[in-house]
Amino acid sequence: DTWRQIASNLYIPFSKKTRILEQFEGFLKRRKLPLTEFDQNSMPLYPESVRDIGSTQYVKQADVVMILFILSDLFSFTTKQKNYLFYEKRTLHKSSLSASIHALIGAEVGEEHKASHYFDVASHADLKNIYGNTDAGIHAASLGGVWQALINGFAGMRIRRGILSFSPRLPSTWKRVKFQFKFKGYVVSADVGQEKVTLSFSSKRKTDQLPVRIYRTLHTLKANKKLSVYKKRKKKVTYDTRGLY
């Protein structure tokens, strides 16, 4: 009861008109400055000409963008898209956790070029010593972010209201992604391509089955049998716009 009371009193700085979720209350009143300088990895450089960065709309890392992933079901596609494009222009990525989440949400909202760029940065964080401190140890949390960007972003695997769901958004230059994961005690194999998703899992109990949603259509995945679902071609692309925001 106490937590419900606290939650009901929380103020969420969200504009129904612009669909922008503020970084914090008063954020939009701060100075809007463009990102003008980039390093060899096409990542923003810290603006040395700005002495009081706290007075600007620059943000260090993916904060609002991260929320769009963690609390995904709360936000509509339109809100995710608008906030991604808004904060992508203001984020300095001074954290190794930032690029992978920008890749993940970028894939979800259809920004293939941006998503691929940030995925390349995140996956090479230590291979290219992008942050200049790999000698102190690898960026382990960033590695987890790379996995999330690949599986939850490009392969489109999510758990929505308890149901395993797939809405792939592979880059146009990729053919397929194959991987395994554990879900509700089963080891599920996934083969995600540009036009088809194939799932399977093994069980001694032949009657075992899992409900799965692929391309927004509900199916039944039965034990020891492959389920292949093809993407339907539509003249007009529609998106699920449900969400509190």
Beta strands, then each sheet from edge to edge (+ up, - down):
strand 1: 157-160
strand 2: 163-166
strand 3: 176-183
strand 4: 186-193
strand 5: 196-201
strand 6: 209-214
strand 7: 217-222
strand 8: 227-230
sheet 1: 1+ 2- 6- 7+
sheet 2: 3+ 4- 5+ 8-
end
